[in-house]
Amino acid sequence: MINAEDFDKVEVRVGTITEVSINKKARKPAYKLKVDLGEEIGIKTSSAQITELYSPEDLIGTQAVFCVNLTPMHIGSVKSEVRILGSDSSQGVVLLRPTEPVKNGDRIF
């Protein structure tokens, strides 16, 4: 188990997906996402294995929840700077999204 202080180190924010393309060099099917995380954080890139349930058209303009302070990692040819959050469900990854529009960069806690 982790304590509350460790949990508080994880920075989770809301962002809007602005661009989606195929991450062609990923080992498993994935999208390359451009995400607007507000003025403080800016535009970040992510690679996400969410192709089973979402088309690029479904994702553009969608707000979702992202972890923004993990060490970047390379997935295929994409430098994934943030990680999109979702549930690992039987039908595929289901994204965590706010039920109402909020400001990009709003913190989740």
C-alpha positions as CSV (number, residue, x, y, z in Angstrom):
1,M,0.0,0.0,0.0
2,I,1.0,3.6,-0.5
3,N,0.3,6.4,1.9
4,A,-1.6,9.7,1.2
5,E,1.7,11.6,0.7
6,D,2.8,9.2,-2.1
7,F,-0.6,9.4,-3.7
8,D,-0.5,13.2,-3.6
9,K,2.7,13.1,-5.8
10,V,0.6,11.8,-8.7
11,E,-0.6,14.7,-10.8
12,V,-3.8,14.0,-12.7
13,R,-5.4,16.6,-14.9
14,V,-8.1,17.1,-17.5
15,G,-7.1,17.7,-21.1
16,T,-8.7,17.9,-24.5
17,I,-7.6,15.7,-27.3
18,T,-6.8,18.0,-30.3
19,E,-5.2,15.6,-32.8
20,V,-5.2,11.8,-33.3
21,S,-3.1,9.7,-35.7
22,I,-2.0,6.0,-35.8
23,N,1.2,5.2,-33.9
24,K,2.6,3.1,-36.8
25,K,5.6,1.8,-34.9
26,A,3.9,0.7,-31.7
27,R,3.9,-3.1,-31.1
28,K,0.2,-3.1,-30.3
29,P,-2.4,-0.9,-32.1
30,A,-2.2,2.6,-30.6
31,Y,-3.0,6.2,-31.4
32,K,-0.6,9.2,-31.1
33,L,-2.6,11.9,-29.3
34,K,-1.9,15.6,-29.0
35,V,-3.5,16.9,-25.8
36,D,-4.2,20.5,-24.6
37,L,-3.6,20.5,-20.9
38,G,-4.2,24.3,-20.4
39,E,-1.8,27.2,-20.1
40,E,0.3,25.9,-17.2
41,I,1.2,22.6,-18.8
42,G,0.5,23.2,-22.5
43,I,0.2,20.8,-25.4
44,K,1.6,17.3,-24.7
45,T,1.9,14.0,-26.7
46,S,0.7,10.6,-25.7
47,S,0.5,7.1,-27.2
48,A,-2.6,5.3,-26.2
49,Q,-3.8,1.7,-26.8
50,I,-7.4,2.7,-27.1
51,T,-8.1,1.7,-30.7
52,E,-10.7,-1.1,-29.8
53,L,-13.4,1.3,-28.7
54,Y,-12.5,4.7,-30.1
55,S,-12.0,6.0,-33.6
56,P,-9.9,9.2,-34.2
57,E,-13.1,11.0,-35.0
58,D,-14.6,10.0,-31.7
59,L,-11.6,11.3,-29.8
60,I,-10.9,14.7,-31.3
61,G,-12.4,17.4,-29.0
62,T,-13.0,14.9,-26.2
63,Q,-11.9,15.8,-22.6
64,A,-10.2,12.9,-20.7
65,V,-8.1,12.4,-17.6
66,F,-4.3,12.2,-17.9
67,C,-1.4,11.6,-15.5
68,V,1.0,14.4,-16.3
69,N,4.0,13.9,-14.1
70,L,5.3,10.5,-15.1
71,T,8.7,10.1,-16.7
72,P,8.2,10.3,-20.5
73,M,8.6,7.0,-22.4
74,H,9.0,6.1,-26.1
75,I,6.3,3.9,-27.5
76,G,7.2,3.1,-31.1
77,S,8.2,6.4,-32.6
78,V,6.2,8.5,-30.1
79,K,7.5,10.2,-27.0
80,S,4.6,9.7,-24.6
81,E,4.8,12.6,-22.2
82,V,1.4,12.0,-20.4
83,R,-0.7,8.9,-19.8
84,I,-4.4,8.8,-20.5
85,L,-6.4,7.0,-17.8
86,G,-9.1,4.4,-18.4
87,S,-10.5,1.2,-17.0
88,D,-9.1,-2.1,-18.3
89,S,-12.6,-3.5,-19.1
90,S,-13.6,-6.7,-20.9
91,Q,-14.6,-4.7,-24.0
92,G,-11.3,-2.8,-24.0
93,V,-10.0,0.4,-22.4
94,V,-12.8,2.7,-21.4
95,L,-11.6,6.3,-20.9
96,L,-12.1,8.3,-17.7
97,R,-13.8,11.5,-18.7
98,P,-15.5,14.4,-16.8
99,T,-19.3,14.3,-17.0
100,E,-19.4,18.1,-17.5
101,P,-17.0,20.3,-19.5
102,V,-14.2,21.7,-17.3
103,K,-11.1,23.9,-17.9
104,N,-8.1,22.2,-19.5
105,G,-5.5,21.6,-16.8
106,D,-8.0,21.3,-14.0
107,R,-6.5,19.0,-11.4
108,I,-8.1,15.7,-10.3
109,F,-7.8,14.8,-6.6
